Amino acid sequence: MESSEIQTIAFTIILHAGNGRTLVHESFPLMRAGKYEEAEAKLQEANDALVEAHNAQTDLLHQYANGEDINMEIIMVHAQDHLMTSTTLREMAVEMLEMYKVLKG
C-alpha cells in the first residue's frame, strides 16, 4: 500500500474520531442542564462518527489480513490514539449520563 493511501486512511480516522470527540464534549453541558434526551442524541451522533472512524480502521485491517503489505506510519499511530481515546471518552460519557439521571432525576 502506498504511503499516500495510508495517510488518507489515517486522516479519515482522525477526522471522524475528532468529530466524535467534539460531539461528546457538546453533550456534557446538556447533561448538567438536565437535557438528557438532547445529550443522548449528541452521544448517538458521536457514536455514528466513531463508527465511521472504526470502519476506516477495519478496512485497513482487512487489507492487512488479506496479505497487503502495509508500512506503519506515525500519522496512523496518532489516528489510532485519537480513535481509542475518543471511544473511551464516549463510553465514559454514556455512564456519566446514566449517573446524572439517577442523581438529578
C-alpha positions in Angstrom: 0.0 0.0 0.0 1.3 3.4 -0.9 2.2 5.9 1.8 -0.4 8.4 0.5 -3.2 5.7 0.9 -2.1 5.1 4.5 -2.1 8.8 5.2 -5.6 9.2 3.7 -7.0 6.4 5.8 -5.2 7.9 8.9 -6.7 11.3 8.3 -10.1 9.8 7.7 -9.9 8.1 11.1 -8.6 11.4 12.7 -11.5 13.4 11.1 -14.3 11.1 12.3 -12.8 10.4 15.7 -12.3 14.2 16.2 -15.9 14.8 15.2 -17.0 12.2 17.7 -14.9 13.7 20.5 -16.4 17.1 19.8 -19.9 15.8 19.9 -19.2 14.0 23.3 -17.9 17.3 24.7 -21.1 19.0 23.4 -23.2 16.5 25.5 -21.6 17.5 28.8 -23.4 20.9 29.3 -26.6 19.2 28.2 -26.2 16.6 30.9 -25.5 19.3 33.5 -28.6 21.2 32.4 -30.8 18.1 32.7 -31.4 17.9 29.0 -30.9 14.1 28.9 -32.6 13.4 25.6 -30.5 16.0 23.8 -27.4 14.7 25.5 -28.3 11.2 24.3 -28.8 12.5 20.8 -25.3 14.0 20.9 -23.8 10.8 22.2 -25.6 8.9 19.4 -24.1 11.3 16.8 -20.7 10.8 18.4 -21.2 7.0 18.1 -22.1 7.4 14.5 -18.9 9.4 13.8 -16.8 6.9 15.8 -18.3 4.0 13.8 -17.1 5.8 10.6 -13.6 6.0 12.0 -13.8 2.4 13.1 -14.9 1.3 9.6 -11.9 3.0 8.1 -9.7 1.2 10.6 -11.4 -2.1 9.9 -11.0 -1.8 6.1 -7.2 -1.3 6.7 -7.1 -4.4 8.9 -8.9 -6.5 6.3 -6.4 -5.4 3.7 -3.6 -6.4 6.0 -5.3 -9.7 6.8 -5.5 -10.4 3.1 -1.8 -10.1 2.7 -1.5 -6.4 1.7 1.9 -5.0 2.7 1.2 -2.0 5.0 4.0 0.0 6.5 3.0 1.7 9.7 3.5 5.5 9.7 3.5 7.8 12.7 0.3 9.5 11.5 -1.5 6.2 11.7 -0.3 5.8 15.3 -1.8 9.2 16.0 -5.0 8.2 14.3 -5.3 5.0 16.4 -4.7 7.0 19.6 -7.3 9.6 18.5 -9.9 6.8 17.9 -9.3 4.9 21.1 -9.3 7.9 23.4 -12.4 9.3 21.7 -14.1 5.9 22.0 -13.2 5.7 25.7 -14.4 9.3 26.3 -17.8 8.4 24.7 -18.1 5.2 26.8 -17.5 7.3 30.0 -19.9 10.0 28.9 -22.7 7.3 28.4 -22.1 6.2 32.0 -22.0 9.8 33.2 -25.3 10.4 31.6 -26.9 7.5 33.4 -25.4 8.8 36.7 -26.9 12.2 36.1 -30.3 10.7 35.5 -30.1 8.8 38.8 -28.6 11.6 40.9 -30.6 14.6 39.4 -33.7 12.8 38.2 
